[in-house]
Amino acid sequence: MENQENTAPEEQNINFENRIDLSKLKTAVAQIKEQLSKIIIGQENFMDLLLVALLSDGHVLIEGVPGVAKTITARLLSKTIKTDFSRIQFTPDLMPSDILGTSVLNMKTSEFEFKSGPIFSNLILIDEINRAPAKTQAALFEVMEERQATVDGTTYKMAKPFMVLGTQNPIEQEGTYALPEAQLDRFLFKIDVGYPSLEEEVMIIQTHHDRKGKLPQTFIEPVLTENELLDYKSKVQDIVVEEKVMKYIAEIIHKTRNHPHLYLGASPRASIAVLNSSKAFAAINGRDFVIPQDIKKVLFPVLRHRIILTPEREMEGVTTDRVIDMIVQSVEVPR
């Protein structure tokens, strides 16, 4: 599978002095990647995007065929951070109350008490999110967008940090339900995970053999606390974005709305997603300012689930990534 995110030209070596101290953030990112690399072979872009989403306070949808380490990568990421983690397996019979929680009668006090569901955590892995029907998927709308859940008329706030990592099989697989557009738009990124190369697969087999049956998560050590993560998120918000760079983002998003190959273009939420994630991408690379290459790096995972091809282009086999690339090529890069 072609990874369009990697098509951006390599960043040139530029001598500059940061106004924001990003040294600790950059070190923490390197340590997390070092921990993940003990188990995850290759997938450098996948790991970078997960870290960018984490620092951008965004949710991630991970798509790929079964067995390409979608779930294990998300689980291992949670092990690198000293925070609460929960896993929800989506199934066709799952109900909204199984996710959010429900009110239960306390026989001693004769009053109803709210018993929170597994969504009340910091990092939540929703495995096979498209295995549940629309009613259950809709339970995530409020909690993903507003970081709160309303049950029986009472609103409960989510603790910080709060991040949903959803995995899904391609919609061509049996027993899947397509996610509604409104829910897809709540994910910062959609990351496509493909098969490893031959060399990478040999290394995967070798590392599995070397573990001698031990669980992968036993090899991962936490390197980041909740407070450190929240501090790094705050630093990302201070990354400098020049006006001409903001205009570059707006021009790309605007072109999705009148492109002949697209039935549905991206909303202003996509513009904000590109802005926030490009700031995080600049930060993990040790820069306190955004350059066009940062934007190109995040455009594909930000847009591929937010735009819809026309039926004619879809029948011709045109992909959303190809259309995004066409749009990027048509917009002048700011100097």
Sequence and secondary structure as in RCSB ss.txt:
>XXXX:A:sequence
MENQENTAPEEQNINFENRIDLSKLKTAVAQIKEQLSKIIIGQENFMDLLLVALLSDGHVLIEGVPGVAKTITAR
LLSKTIKTDFSRIQFTPDLMPSDILGTSVLNMKTSEFEFKSGPIFSNLILIDEINRAPAKTQAALFEVMEERQAT
VDGTTYKMAKPFMVLGTQNPIEQEGTYALPEAQLDRFLFKIDVGYPSLEEEVMIIQTHHDRKGKLPQTFIEPVLT
ENELLDYKSKVQDIVVEEKVMKYIAEIIHKTRNHPHLYLGASPRASIAVLNSSKAFAAINGRDFVIPQDIKKVLF
PVLRHRIILTPEREMEGVTTDRVIDMIVQSVEVPR
>XXXX:A:secstr
   GGGGS          SS  HHHHHHHHHHHHHHTTT  S HHHHHHHHHHHHHT  EEEE  TTSSHHHHHH
HHHHTEES EEEEE  TT  HHHHHEEEEEETTTTEEEEEE TTSSSEEEEETGGGS HHHHTTHHHHHHHSEEE
ETTEEEE  SS EEEEEE  TTSTT     HHHHTT SEEEE     HHHHHHHHHHHHHHTT  GGGG    EE
HHHHHHHHHHHHT B  HHHHHHHHHHHHHHTS TTEEE   HHHHHHHHHHHHHHHHHTT SB  HHHHHHHHH
HHHTTT EE HHHHHTT  HHHHHHHHHHHS    
